[in-house]
């Protein structure tokens, strides 16, 4: 299994996505702009080599980088 290194912020964002939070809700909760949230999501998808948030979440779950708990 390849090692995936997410930044702390990327991890926070994907943990909130798993909780079904919207980009706007994540931005408000973390006190950052919606554009910054989208940038972190895009960077993570690029690191993983996937298209779409759902595929990124699946890969992160497989890698153990995030959990559903």
PyMOL Python script that loads the backbone (N, CA, C, O; Angstrom):
from pymol import cmd

cmd.read_pdbstr("""\
ATOM      1  N   UNK A   1       0.850  -1.189   0.000  1.00  0.00           N
ATOM      2  CA  UNK A   1       0.000   0.000   0.000  1.00  0.00           C
ATOM      3  C   UNK A   1       0.885   1.239   0.000  1.00  0.00           C
ATOM      4  O   UNK A   1       1.810   1.344   0.805  1.00  0.00           O
ATOM      5  N   UNK A   2       0.605   2.171  -0.897  1.00  0.00           N
ATOM      6  CA  UNK A   2       1.424   3.376  -0.928  1.00  0.00           C
ATOM      7  C   UNK A   2       1.047   4.301   0.219  1.00  0.00           C
ATOM      8  O   UNK A   2      -0.108   4.355   0.643  1.00  0.00           O
ATOM      9  N   UNK A   3       2.033   5.020   0.705  1.00  0.00           N
ATOM     10  CA  UNK A   3       1.824   5.931   1.826  1.00  0.00           C
ATOM     11  C   UNK A   3       1.279   7.257   1.304  1.00  0.00           C
ATOM     12  O   UNK A   3       1.871   7.872   0.418  1.00  0.00           O
ATOM     13  N   UNK A   4       0.167   7.685   1.847  1.00  0.00           N
ATOM     14  CA  UNK A   4      -0.430   8.944   1.423  1.00  0.00           C
ATOM     15  C   UNK A   4      -0.242   9.966   2.524  1.00  0.00           C
ATOM     16  O   UNK A   4      -0.695   9.771   3.652  1.00  0.00           O
ATOM     17  N   UNK A   5       0.422  11.048   2.193  1.00  0.00           N
ATOM     18  CA  UNK A   5       0.621  12.101   3.173  1.00  0.00           C
ATOM     19  C   UNK A   5      -0.286  13.279   2.857  1.00  0.00           C
ATOM     20  O   UNK A   5      -0.054  14.028   1.909  1.00  0.00           O
ATOM     21  N   UNK A   6      -1.315  13.424   3.667  1.00  0.00           N
ATOM     22  CA  UNK A   6      -2.186  14.580   3.551  1.00  0.00           C
ATOM     23  C   UNK A   6      -1.711  15.632   4.539  1.00  0.00           C
ATOM     24  O   UNK A   6      -1.167  15.312   5.596  1.00  0.00           O
ATOM     25  N   UNK A   7      -1.921  16.879   4.184  1.00  0.00           N
ATOM     26  CA  UNK A   7      -1.663  17.918   5.172  1.00  0.00           C
ATOM     27  C   UNK A   7      -2.759  17.814   6.227  1.00  0.00           C
ATOM     28  O   UNK A   7      -3.800  17.195   6.002  1.00  0.00           O
ATOM     29  N   UNK A   8      -2.512  18.422   7.366  1.00  0.00           N
ATOM     30  CA  UNK A   8      -3.510  18.406   8.440  1.00  0.00           C
ATOM     31  C   UNK A   8      -4.825  18.995   7.930  1.00  0.00           C
ATOM     32  O   UNK A   8      -5.897  18.465   8.223  1.00  0.00           O
ATOM     33  N   UNK A   9      -4.748  20.074   7.176  1.00  0.00           N
ATOM     34  CA  UNK A   9      -5.948  20.749   6.666  1.00  0.00           C
ATOM     35  C   UNK A   9      -6.694  19.865   5.663  1.00  0.00           C
ATOM     36  O   UNK A   9      -7.922  19.780   5.701  1.00  0.00           O
ATOM     37  N   UNK A  10      -5.951  19.205   4.762  1.00  0.00           N
ATOM     38  CA  UNK A  10      -6.594  18.305   3.798  1.00  0.00           C
ATOM     39  C   UNK A  10      -7.339  17.202   4.525  1.00  0.00           C
ATOM     40  O   UNK A  10      -8.460  16.848   4.158  1.00  0.00           O
ATOM     41  N   UNK A  11      -6.713  16.665   5.554  1.00  0.00           N
ATOM     42  CA  UNK A  11      -7.347  15.605   6.335  1.00  0.00           C
ATOM     43  C   UNK A  11      -8.617  16.126   7.010  1.00  0.00           C
ATOM     44  O   UNK A  11      -9.653  15.462   6.988  1.00  0.00           O
ATOM     45  N   UNK A  12      -8.534  17.308   7.606  1.00  0.00           N
ATOM     46  CA  UNK A  12      -9.716  17.901   8.256  1.00  0.00           C
ATOM     47  C   UNK A  12     -10.860  18.049   7.254  1.00  0.00           C
ATOM     48  O   UNK A  12     -12.006  17.721   7.559  1.00  0.00           O
ATOM     49  N   UNK A  13     -10.545  18.542   6.068  1.00  0.00           N
ATOM     50  CA  UNK A  13     -11.568  18.781   5.049  1.00  0.00           C
ATOM     51  C   UNK A  13     -12.224  17.475   4.623  1.00  0.00           C
ATOM     52  O   UNK A  13     -13.447  17.412   4.504  1.00  0.00           O
ATOM     53  N   UNK A  14     -11.434  16.437   4.391  1.00  0.00           N
ATOM     54  CA  UNK A  14     -12.026  15.169   3.957  1.00  0.00           C
ATOM     55  C   UNK A  14     -12.791  14.485   5.082  1.00  0.00           C
ATOM     56  O   UNK A  14     -13.766  13.779   4.821  1.00  0.00           O
ATOM     57  N   UNK A  15     -12.373  14.677   6.313  1.00  0.00           N
ATOM     58  CA  UNK A  15     -13.150  14.126   7.427  1.00  0.00           C
ATOM     59  C   UNK A  15     -14.520  14.810   7.503  1.00  0.00           C
ATOM     60  O   UNK A  15     -15.515  14.173   7.851  1.00  0.00           O
ATOM     61  N   UNK A  16     -14.569  16.104   7.179  1.00  0.00           N
ATOM     62  CA  UNK A  16     -15.849  16.815   7.158  1.00  0.00           C
ATOM     63  C   UNK A  16     -16.686  16.425   5.940  1.00  0.00           C
ATOM     64  O   UNK A  16     -17.911  16.351   6.033  1.00  0.00           O
ATOM     65  N   UNK A  17     -16.040  16.174   4.803  1.00  0.00           N
ATOM     66  CA  UNK A  17     -16.776  15.708   3.617  1.00  0.00           C
ATOM     67  C   UNK A  17     -17.463  14.377   3.898  1.00  0.00           C
ATOM     68  O   UNK A  17     -18.598  14.158   3.476  1.00  0.00           O
ATOM     69  N   UNK A  18     -16.779  13.498   4.606  1.00  0.00           N
ATOM     70  CA  UNK A  18     -17.354  12.193   4.953  1.00  0.00           C
ATOM     71  C   UNK A  18     -18.598  12.377   5.825  1.00  0.00           C
ATOM     72  O   UNK A  18     -19.502  11.542   5.810  1.00  0.00           O
ATOM     73  N   UNK A  19     -18.635  13.468   6.577  1.00  0.00           N
ATOM     74  CA  UNK A  19     -19.800  13.771   7.418  1.00  0.00           C
ATOM     75  C   UNK A  19     -20.886  14.514   6.633  1.00  0.00           C
ATOM     76  O   UNK A  19     -21.836  15.040   7.212  1.00  0.00           O
ATOM     77  N   UNK A  20     -20.726  14.546   5.307  1.00  0.00           N
ATOM     78  CA  UNK A  20     -21.710  15.147   4.399  1.00  0.00           C
ATOM     79  C   UNK A  20     -21.801  16.665   4.535  1.00  0.00           C
ATOM     80  O   UNK A  20     -22.862  17.244   4.305  1.00  0.00           O
ATOM     81  N   UNK A  21     -20.710  17.304   4.902  1.00  0.00           N
ATOM     82  CA  UNK A  21     -20.667  18.766   4.980  1.00  0.00           C
ATOM     83  C   UNK A  21     -20.443  19.336   3.586  1.00  0.00           C
ATOM     84  O   UNK A  21     -19.719  18.755   2.778  1.00  0.00           O
ATOM     85  N   UNK A  22     -21.065  20.470   3.313  1.00  0.00           N
ATOM     86  CA  UNK A  22     -20.881  21.148   2.029  1.00  0.00           C
ATOM     87  C   UNK A  22     -19.597  21.973   2.063  1.00  0.00           C
ATOM     88  O   UNK A  22     -19.015  22.204   3.122  1.00  0.00           O
ATOM     89  N   UNK A  23     -19.172  22.410   0.883  1.00  0.00           N
ATOM     90  CA  UNK A  23     -17.994  23.278   0.802  1.00  0.00           C
ATOM     91  C   UNK A  23     -18.195  24.516   1.673  1.00  0.00           C
ATOM     92  O   UNK A  23     -17.291  24.932   2.398  1.00  0.00           O
ATOM     93  N   UNK A  24     -19.382  25.093   1.593  1.00  0.00           N
ATOM     94  CA  UNK A  24     -19.688  26.297   2.386  1.00  0.00           C
ATOM     95  C   UNK A  24     -19.613  26.013   3.885  1.00  0.00           C
ATOM     96  O   UNK A  24     -19.041  26.797   4.642  1.00  0.00           O
ATOM     97  N   UNK A  25     -20.193  24.885   4.311  1.00  0.00           N
ATOM     98  CA  UNK A  25     -20.171  24.520   5.737  1.00  0.00           C
ATOM     99  C   UNK A  25     -18.741  24.273   6.220  1.00  0.00           C
ATOM    100  O   UNK A  25     -18.373  24.684   7.321  1.00  0.00           O
ATOM    101  N   UNK A  26     -17.943  23.604   5.397  1.00  0.00           N
ATOM    102  CA  UNK A  26     -16.548  23.335   5.764  1.00  0.00           C
ATOM    103  C   UNK A  26     -15.793  24.653   5.889  1.00  0.00           C
ATOM    104  O   UNK A  26     -15.052  24.856   6.852  1.00  0.00           O
ATOM    105  N   UNK A  27     -15.977  25.552   4.918  1.00  0.00           N
ATOM    106  CA  UNK A  27     -15.300  26.845   4.945  1.00  0.00           C
ATOM    107  C   UNK A  27     -15.655  27.615   6.210  1.00  0.00           C
ATOM    108  O   UNK A  27     -14.780  28.182   6.865  1.00  0.00           O
ATOM    109  N   UNK A  28     -16.934  27.635   6.549  1.00  0.00           N
ATOM    110  CA  UNK A  28     -17.373  28.350   7.756  1.00  0.00           C
ATOM    111  C   UNK A  28     -16.809  27.711   9.017  1.00  0.00           C
ATOM    112  O   UNK A  28     -16.360  28.411   9.924  1.00  0.00           O
ATOM    113  N   UNK A  29     -16.831  26.385   9.074  1.00  0.00           N
ATOM    114  CA  UNK A  29     -16.350  25.682  10.275  1.00  0.00           C
ATOM    115  C   UNK A  29     -14.854  25.885  10.486  1.00  0.00           C
ATOM    116  O   UNK A  29     -14.400  26.040  11.620  1.00  0.00           O
ATOM    117  N   UNK A  30     -14.074  25.885   9.378  1.00  0.00           N
ATOM    118  CA  UNK A  30     -12.616  26.017   9.483  1.00  0.00           C
ATOM    119  C   UNK A  30     -12.150  27.466   9.352  1.00  0.00           C
ATOM    120  O   UNK A  30     -10.956  27.755   9.434  1.00  0.00           O
ATOM    121  N   UNK A  31     -13.108  28.373   9.147  1.00  0.00           N
ATOM    122  CA  UNK A  31     -12.794  29.798   9.028  1.00  0.00           C
ATOM    123  C   UNK A  31     -11.837  30.084   7.874  1.00  0.00           C
ATOM    124  O   UNK A  31     -10.875  30.839   8.017  1.00  0.00           O
ATOM    125  N   UNK A  32     -12.121  29.465   6.724  1.00  0.00           N
ATOM    126  CA  UNK A  32     -11.346  29.689   5.497  1.00  0.00           C
ATOM    127  C   UNK A  32     -12.344  29.921   4.363  1.00  0.00           C
ATOM    128  O   UNK A  32     -13.540  29.690   4.535  1.00  0.00           O
ATOM    129  N   UNK A  33     -11.863  30.371   3.214  1.00  0.00           N
ATOM    130  CA  UNK A  33     -12.769  30.631   2.087  1.00  0.00           C
ATOM    131  C   UNK A  33     -13.178  29.325   1.407  1.00  0.00           C
ATOM    132  O   UNK A  33     -12.506  28.301   1.530  1.00  0.00           O
ATOM    133  N   UNK A  34     -14.299  29.393   0.687  1.00  0.00           N
ATOM    134  CA  UNK A  34     -14.750  28.225  -0.066  1.00  0.00           C
ATOM    135  C   UNK A  34     -13.734  27.857  -1.143  1.00  0.00           C
ATOM    136  O   UNK A  34     -13.545  26.679  -1.446  1.00  0.00           O
ATOM    137  N   UNK A  35     -13.084  28.861  -1.719  1.00  0.00           N
ATOM    138  CA  UNK A  35     -12.066  28.605  -2.740  1.00  0.00           C
ATOM    139  C   UNK A  35     -10.899  27.816  -2.139  1.00  0.00           C
ATOM    140  O   UNK A  35     -10.368  26.910  -2.781  1.00  0.00           O
ATOM    141  N   UNK A  36     -10.507  28.152  -0.931  1.00  0.00           N
ATOM    142  CA  UNK A  36      -9.423  27.426  -0.262  1.00  0.00           C
ATOM    143  C   UNK A  36      -9.824  25.972  -0.020  1.00  0.00           C
ATOM    144  O   UNK A  36      -9.014  25.062  -0.193  1.00  0.00           O
ATOM    145  N   UNK A  37     -11.059  25.764   0.375  1.00  0.00           N
ATOM    146  CA  UNK A  37     -11.560  24.390   0.569  1.00  0.00           C
ATOM    147  C   UNK A  37     -11.452  23.621  -0.747  1.00  0.00           C
ATOM    148  O   UNK A  37     -10.943  22.500  -0.780  1.00  0.00           O
ATOM    149  N   UNK A  38     -11.937  24.233  -1.831  1.00  0.00           N
ATOM    150  CA  UNK A  38     -11.885  23.567  -3.138  1.00  0.00           C
ATOM    151  C   UNK A  38     -10.442  23.299  -3.571  1.00  0.00           C
ATOM    152  O   UNK A  38     -10.156  22.261  -4.166  1.00  0.00           O
ATOM    153  N   UNK A  39      -9.533  24.233  -3.273  1.00  0.00           N
ATOM    154  CA  UNK A  39      -8.118  24.026  -3.614  1.00  0.00           C
ATOM    155  C   UNK A  39      -7.539  22.830  -2.876  1.00  0.00           C
ATOM    156  O   UNK A  39      -6.814  22.029  -3.466  1.00  0.00           O
ATOM    157  N   UNK A  40      -7.851  22.701  -1.592  1.00  0.00           N
ATOM    158  CA  UNK A  40      -7.357  21.555  -0.816  1.00  0.00           C
ATOM    159  C   UNK A  40      -7.914  20.249  -1.376  1.00  0.00           C
ATOM    160  O   UNK A  40      -7.199  19.250  -1.460  1.00  0.00           O
ATOM    161  N   UNK A  41      -9.187  20.259  -1.757  1.00  0.00           N
ATOM    162  CA  UNK A  41      -9.804  19.056  -2.328  1.00  0.00           C
ATOM    163  C   UNK A  41      -9.116  18.702  -3.647  1.00  0.00           C
ATOM    164  O   UNK A  41      -8.781  17.543  -3.889  1.00  0.00           O
ATOM    165  N   UNK A  42      -8.908  19.709  -4.494  1.00  0.00           N
ATOM    166  CA  UNK A  42      -8.243  19.475  -5.785  1.00  0.00           C
ATOM    167  C   UNK A  42      -6.824  18.945  -5.603  1.00  0.00           C
ATOM    168  O   UNK A  42      -6.405  18.021  -6.300  1.00  0.00           O
ATOM    169  N   UNK A  43      -6.089  19.535  -4.663  1.00  0.00           N
ATOM    170  CA  UNK A  43      -4.714  19.081  -4.405  1.00  0.00           C
ATOM    171  C   UNK A  43      -4.703  17.621  -3.967  1.00  0.00           C
ATOM    172  O   UNK A  43      -3.852  16.842  -4.397  1.00  0.00           O
ATOM    173  N   UNK A  44      -5.641  17.260  -3.121  1.00  0.00           N
ATOM    174  CA  UNK A  44      -5.708  15.878  -2.642  1.00  0.00           C
ATOM    175  C   UNK A  44      -6.055  14.925  -3.785  1.00  0.00           C
ATOM    176  O   UNK A  44      -5.467  13.850  -3.899  1.00  0.00           O
ATOM    177  N   UNK A  45      -7.014  15.322  -4.636  1.00  0.00           N
ATOM    178  CA  UNK A  45      -7.384  14.464  -5.776  1.00  0.00           C
ATOM    179  C   UNK A  45      -6.185  14.284  -6.702  1.00  0.00           C
ATOM    180  O   UNK A  45      -5.977  13.199  -7.245  1.00  0.00           O
ATOM    181  N   UNK A  46      -5.392  15.347  -6.883  1.00  0.00           N
ATOM    182  CA  UNK A  46      -4.197  15.249  -7.720  1.00  0.00           C
ATOM    183  C   UNK A  46      -3.180  14.288  -7.110  1.00  0.00           C
ATOM    184  O   UNK A  46      -2.602  13.463  -7.817  1.00  0.00           O
ATOM    185  N   UNK A  47      -2.962  14.395  -5.798  1.00  0.00           N
ATOM    186  CA  UNK A  47      -2.024  13.493  -5.108  1.00  0.00           C
ATOM    187  C   UNK A  47      -2.435  12.034  -5.301  1.00  0.00           C
ATOM    188  O   UNK A  47      -1.595  11.155  -5.498  1.00  0.00           O
ATOM    189  N   UNK A  48      -3.754  11.797  -5.241  1.00  0.00           N
ATOM    190  CA  UNK A  48      -4.279  10.435  -5.342  1.00  0.00           C
ATOM    191  C   UNK A  48      -4.398   9.949  -6.784  1.00  0.00           C
ATOM    192  O   UNK A  48      -4.493   8.748  -7.036  1.00  0.00           O
ATOM    193  N   UNK A  49      -4.392  10.889  -7.723  1.00  0.00           N
ATOM    194  CA  UNK A  49      -4.561  10.529  -9.125  1.00  0.00           C
ATOM    195  C   UNK A  49      -5.972  10.090  -9.452  1.00  0.00           C
ATOM    196  O   UNK A  49      -6.182   9.185 -10.260  1.00  0.00           O
ATOM    197  N   UNK A  50      -6.949  10.743  -8.812  1.00  0.00           N
ATOM    198  CA  UNK A  50      -8.356  10.402  -9.044  1.00  0.00           C
ATOM    199  C   UNK A  50      -9.127  11.632  -9.496  1.00  0.00           C
ATOM    200  O   UNK A  50      -8.681  12.766  -9.321  1.00  0.00           O
ATOM    201  N   UNK A  51     -10.282  11.386 -10.074  1.00  0.00           N
ATOM    202  CA  UNK A  51     -11.195  12.466 -10.454  1.00  0.00           C
ATOM    203  C   UNK A  51     -12.431  12.377  -9.567  1.00  0.00           C
ATOM    204  O   UNK A  51     -13.034  11.312  -9.438  1.00  0.00           O
ATOM    205  N   UNK A  52     -12.796  13.470  -8.973  1.00  0.00           N
ATOM    206  CA  UNK A  52     -14.012  13.526  -8.165  1.00  0.00           C
ATOM    207  C   UNK A  52     -13.770  13.288  -6.687  1.00  0.00           C
ATOM    208  O   UNK A  52     -12.902  12.514  -6.283  1.00  0.00           O
ATOM    209  N   UNK A  53     -14.571  13.981  -5.905  1.00  0.00           N
ATOM    210  CA  UNK A  53     -14.472  13.883  -4.439  1.00  0.00           C
ATOM    211  C   UNK A  53     -14.771  12.485  -3.940  1.00  0.00           C
ATOM    212  O   UNK A  53     -14.109  11.987  -3.029  1.00  0.00           O
ATOM    213  N   UNK A  54     -15.776  11.848  -4.541  1.00  0.00           N
ATOM    214  CA  UNK A  54     -16.164  10.497  -4.095  1.00  0.00           C
ATOM    215  C   UNK A  54     -15.016   9.510  -4.268  1.00  0.00           C
ATOM    216  O   UNK A  54     -14.740   8.706  -3.378  1.00  0.00           O
ATOM    217  N   UNK A  55     -14.349   9.576  -5.416  1.00  0.00           N
ATOM    218  CA  UNK A  55     -13.217   8.678  -5.652  1.00  0.00           C
ATOM    219  C   UNK A  55     -12.075   8.974  -4.691  1.00  0.00           C
ATOM    220  O   UNK A  55     -11.383   8.061  -4.241  1.00  0.00           O
ATOM    221  N   UNK A  56     -11.878  10.250  -4.379  1.00  0.00           N
ATOM    222  CA  UNK A  56     -10.833  10.611  -3.410  1.00  0.00           C
ATOM    223  C   UNK A  56     -11.162  10.030  -2.041  1.00  0.00           C
ATOM    224  O   UNK A  56     -10.287   9.487  -1.366  1.00  0.00           O
ATOM    225  N   UNK A  57     -12.418  10.142  -1.633  1.00  0.00           N
ATOM    226  CA  UNK A  57     -12.832   9.595  -0.334  1.00  0.00           C
ATOM    227  C   UNK A  57     -12.628   8.087  -0.302  1.00  0.00           C
ATOM    228  O   UNK A  57     -12.133   7.549   0.689  1.00  0.00           O
ATOM    229  N   UNK A  58     -13.005   7.402  -1.371  1.00  0.00           N
ATOM    230  CA  UNK A  58     -12.815   5.947  -1.432  1.00  0.00           C
ATOM    231  C   UNK A  58     -11.343   5.581  -1.278  1.00  0.00           C
ATOM    232  O   UNK A  58     -10.996   4.685  -0.509  1.00  0.00           O
ATOM    233  N   UNK A  59     -10.479   6.283  -2.016  1.00  0.00           N
ATOM    234  CA  UNK A  59      -9.038   6.004  -1.933  1.00  0.00           C
ATOM    235  C   UNK A  59      -8.493   6.291  -0.539  1.00  0.00           C
ATOM    236  O   UNK A  59      -7.698   5.513  -0.013  1.00  0.00           O
ATOM    237  N   UNK A  60      -8.910   7.391   0.059  1.00  0.00           N
ATOM    238  CA  UNK A  60      -8.433   7.745   1.404  1.00  0.00           C
ATOM    239  C   UNK A  60      -8.898   6.730   2.437  1.00  0.00           C
ATOM    240  O   UNK A  60      -8.167   6.420   3.378  1.00  0.00           O
ATOM    241  N   UNK A  61     -10.104   6.214   2.268  1.00  0.00           N
ATOM    242  CA  UNK A  61     -10.591   5.158   3.161  1.00  0.00           C
ATOM    243  C   UNK A  61      -9.752   3.890   3.016  1.00  0.00           C
ATOM    244  O   UNK A  61      -9.371   3.262   4.004  1.00  0.00           O
ATOM    245  N   UNK A  62      -9.472   3.525   1.751  1.00  0.00           N
ATOM    246  CA  UNK A  62      -8.645   2.331   1.488  1.00  0.00           C
ATOM    247  C   UNK A  62      -7.258   2.477   2.104  1.00  0.00           C
ATOM    248  O   UNK A  62      -6.698   1.516   2.632  1.00  0.00           O
ATOM    249  N   UNK A  63      -6.704   3.698   2.030  1.00  0.00           N
ATOM    250  CA  UNK A  63      -5.370   3.946   2.557  1.00  0.00           C
ATOM    251  C   UNK A  63      -5.353   4.114   4.074  1.00  0.00           C
ATOM    252  O   UNK A  63      -4.287   4.144   4.689  1.00  0.00           O
ATOM    253  N   UNK A  64      -6.539   4.222   4.674  1.00  0.00           N
ATOM    254  CA  UNK A  64      -6.603   4.424   6.111  1.00  0.00           C
ATOM    255  C   UNK A  64      -6.291   5.855   6.515  1.00  0.00           C
ATOM    256  O   UNK A  64      -6.024   6.121   7.687  1.00  0.00           O
ATOM    257  N   UNK A  65      -6.320   6.782   5.561  1.00  0.00           N
ATOM    258  CA  UNK A  65      -6.010   8.185   5.864  1.00  0.00           C
ATOM    259  C   UNK A  65      -7.181   8.886   6.541  1.00  0.00           C
ATOM    260  O   UNK A  65      -6.993   9.852   7.281  1.00  0.00           O
ATOM    261  N   UNK A  66      -8.391   8.393   6.283  1.00  0.00           N
ATOM    262  CA  UNK A  66      -9.586   8.885   6.963  1.00  0.00           C
ATOM    263  C   UNK A  66     -10.431   7.670   7.326  1.00  0.00           C
ATOM    264  O   UNK A  66     -10.227   6.575   6.803  1.00  0.00           O
ATOM    265  N   UNK A  67     -11.387   7.886   8.234  1.00  0.00           N
ATOM    266  CA  UNK A  67     -12.272   6.780   8.606  1.00  0.00           C
ATOM    267  C   UNK A  67     -13.706   7.283   8.644  1.00  0.00           C
ATOM    268  O   UNK A  67     -13.958   8.487   8.596  1.00  0.00           O
ATOM    269  N   UNK A  68     -14.625   6.362   8.731  1.00  0.00           N
ATOM    270  CA  UNK A  68     -16.040   6.716   8.786  1.00  0.00           C
ATOM    271  C   UNK A  68     -16.525   6.902  10.218  1.00  0.00           C
ATOM    272  O   UNK A  68     -17.695   7.216  10.434  1.00  0.00           O
ATOM    273  N   UNK A  69     -15.663   6.717  11.180  1.00  0.00           N
ATOM    274  CA  UNK A  69     -16.040   6.831  12.601  1.00  0.00           C
ATOM    275  C   UNK A  69     -16.153   8.268  13.038  1.00  0.00           C
ATOM    276  O   UNK A  69     -16.461   8.537  14.199  1.00  0.00           O
TER     277      UNK A  69
END
""", "prot")
cmd.dss("prot")
cmd.show_as("cartoon", "prot")
cmd.util.cbc("prot")
cmd.orient("prot")
